[in-house]
Each structure stands twice: as C-alpha cells, then as structure tokens.
Amino acid sequence: MLLETMYAMRLKLSGRLWGPILAGVALVLLAACGDQPHPAPRDTASLAPYVASPEMIVEEMLRLADVDKDDVVYDLGSGDGRIVIMAAEIHGARGIGFELDGDLVRRSTESARRAGVAHLVEFRQKDVLTVDLSPATVVTIYLGQEANLKLRPALRTQLRPGAVVISHDFDMGDWRPEAVRQLLDESGMVRTLYVWRIAARQAGETP
C-alpha cells in the first residue's frame, strides 16, 4: 500500500513538472509556425487553380491553331504566361494573357522581357469573364468544365468567323469541337486538346 501511494505521488509530481514544460514547448512551436509563409487564399472570382500546361502541350496547341505572325492570341487564365510568350517566340504572333493573380501577371511580364518578346505580348490582371474577345484570332483556355461553359456564349458571339478556340483537357458541353487530339506528356499523362473554329452564326442560333 505504501509503495502504491509513493508511486501515485511520483506520477502527480511528474505531471506537474512536465505539464508546464510541454505547454511551453507547444507555444514555441506555434510561434515558429506563425512565422512560416502560408499559401495565398484563392480569390473568390478565380475560375480555376493555377496549373501550367507542359511546354510540349503548348506547342501542340499552337500548331493545331496554325498560329502565325498575323495572329492575335488571347490566353484566358494565362498563369505564368508561357502560351502567349511561346506564340511570340516561335511564331512571331502578338498576344495578351489575362490572369486574376497579380503576382503571376508580374512574373509573366518579366518572363516576356527576358525572352525578348515584350514588344509582342502583354499581360493584364483581369477577370476573364469580362474580357472583350473580339480582337483575338486564337483563344487558348486551360481552366475547367464550369469555366468553359461560362465563357462559351462570349466565345461564340464575340469572336469573328474563322477564329480558333483551343481548350486543354475540358470540352464545351454540347458545342462539338472541330477536332480532338490526345497525346502523352513527358510524365506519361494523357492530355486532350479540343479545337473549335468559329463559324458564321445562323439566325436564331443559341450561343
């Protein structure tokens, strides 16, 4: 009985000693964690998270659109700017990237300067749903199904006949593409490209 009592007292004492120590350690860890950078919260107006298209996919998108120096390429959700930069570097095309994230817009502008194509391309911090698409001859998109469906009416009504729309991995519902191309990227992932060419609208046609 005496031994049991002594053991119980030892446990109580141990708990009293370790309790404040553990609490102090926890506070130190929490303070240290507070100094660590956290991912920026996603803007509520954003249509999709930023995921870059691999360069080989970008090259195929530009090839399918038959981009040349006379084209004006609009990239909706331009991320790091690689699509319009590569369109300018490879094909001499002019382009504008529209992106909601200000940091990505600044990075893209600097990348264009380093690539020597700042005279051909620009980047604007803008909600893609508010963009006037009429000057574009080629529109590239890598957003998502919901975003594509939101953009579809503007694409079909604002773009001129003959303009090309290319979407990476997501279709436009019952708007049938002119072509669908599947290919493997460097990691072995299957990528799908959908191509539409804007036709003259018929009277009473729904966008």
Secondary structure, 3 states (H helix, E strand, C coil): CHHHHHHHHHHHHHHHHHHHHHHHHHHHHHHHHHCCCCCCCCCCCCCCCCCCCCHHHHHHHHHHCCCCCCCEEEEECCCCCHHHHHHHHHHCCEEEEEECCHHHHHHHHHHHHHHCCCCCEEEEECCHHHCCCCCCCEEEECCCHHHHHHHHHHHHHHCCCCCEEEEECCCCCCCCCCEEEEEECCCCCEEEEEEEECCCCCCCCCC
